[in-house]
Amino acid sequence: MSWNIEEAITYYKTQGAPSDQSALTGLLKEVQQENGRGIPMWAVTQIAQSCGVKESYLLAIIKRIPSLRIEDTHCLELCGGPNCSKRAGLADFVEKTYGRHPAGFTLKYTGCMRMCGKGPNIKWDGKIYHQADEKLIAELVGGK
């Protein structure tokens, strides 16, 4: 039987998470152990949404406990505005090529980045790229 984050979240909720911080810490430790490197940001986002807490709350817990750490990854943000998402199809490319929870970078979908005339727009580690395409994403992910 393979490990499943949804099942882990459900279990720790029965143990009192998120109101019981020790249960929440147990969940974070389990996620880190299963990942083997650290806690991926996608997992922080999923736990926060499922438990009804802010990501910043979970990040504060992780920072406070020396044995916990965020996985050192890049962050790719795709503009979710109607013009960018309709024109590019970048979300489909990223999910087909790298998976829904890619290794090596965190994938986030944002609202409109408000630069529609320059789109499709993405952010890689906080830097905005305009007129993004599959080739640019492959170069960023590959570190070329």
Secondary structure, 3 states (H helix, E strand, C coil): CCCCHHHHHHHHHHCCCCCCHHHHHHHHHHHHHHHCCCECHHHHHHHHHHHCCCHHHHHHHHHHCCCCCECCCEEEEEECCHHHHHHHCHHHHHHHHHCCCCCCEEEEEECCCCCHHHCCCEEECCEEECCCCHHHHHHHHHCC
